[in-house]
Amino acid sequence: MDVSAGAGLVLIPPGQVILSDWQTQRSWLVEVAPYELTAFPVTRALYAELIGRWPGSCCRSNHSARLALLIFDWS
């Protein structure tokens, strides 16, 4: 897999988002800077292939290898 800079990334433009707190019934507007997001899910297997180790303490079964990582750090 080609993991060169920018490969498979989508630029998300800057904009505004309304955040809400349902408990306090408050809402507020937040400015969001531009950022890049992968165009496809990063699975546990892909992470292991690219980084050289499995994320966290997950098992390496075929099922868990296909699960998407929701929160991770590339470092």
C-alpha positions in Angstrom: 0.0 0.0 0.0 1.3 3.5 -0.9 1.4 5.5 2.3 3.2 8.6 0.8 2.1 12.0 2.0 -1.4 12.8 1.0 -2.3 9.3 -0.3 -5.9 8.6 0.4 -6.6 11.8 2.2 -9.5 14.2 1.7 -9.2 17.9 2.6 -12.0 19.0 4.8 -12.5 22.8 4.4 -12.7 25.2 7.2 -16.2 26.1 8.5 -18.5 26.4 11.5 -20.1 23.7 13.6 -22.8 24.0 16.2 -21.9 22.1 19.4 -24.7 21.3 21.9 -24.9 20.1 25.5 -28.2 18.3 25.9 -28.0 18.4 29.7 -27.7 22.2 29.9 -29.7 22.8 26.7 -26.8 25.1 25.6 -25.6 25.4 22.0 -22.6 27.4 20.6 -20.9 28.1 17.3 -17.3 26.9 16.9 -14.9 27.7 14.1 -13.2 24.6 12.6 -9.8 24.9 10.9 -9.2 22.8 7.7 -7.9 19.3 8.2 -7.4 16.1 6.3 -9.3 12.8 6.9 -8.6 9.4 5.4 -10.9 8.4 2.6 -11.2 4.9 3.9 -11.3 3.3 7.4 -8.0 2.5 9.1 -8.4 -1.1 10.3 -6.4 -2.8 13.1 -4.6 -4.9 10.4 -3.7 -1.8 8.3 -2.4 0.0 11.4 -0.3 -3.1 12.3 1.1 -3.3 8.7 2.0 0.4 8.6 3.3 0.9 12.2 4.8 -2.6 12.7 2.8 -3.4 15.8 -0.8 -4.1 16.7 -2.8 -1.3 18.4 -3.5 -1.7 22.0 -4.3 -5.1 23.4 -6.5 -6.3 20.6 -6.4 -9.9 19.5 -5.3 -10.8 16.0 -8.2 -12.8 14.9 -9.6 -12.3 11.4 -12.6 -10.6 12.8 -10.8 -8.1 15.0 -8.2 -7.4 12.3 -11.0 -6.0 10.0 -12.4 -3.6 12.7 -11.8 0.1 12.2 -9.8 2.0 14.7 -11.8 4.9 16.1 -9.1 6.7 18.1 -5.4 6.3 17.4 -2.1 8.1 17.1 0.3 7.5 14.2 3.3 8.0 16.5 
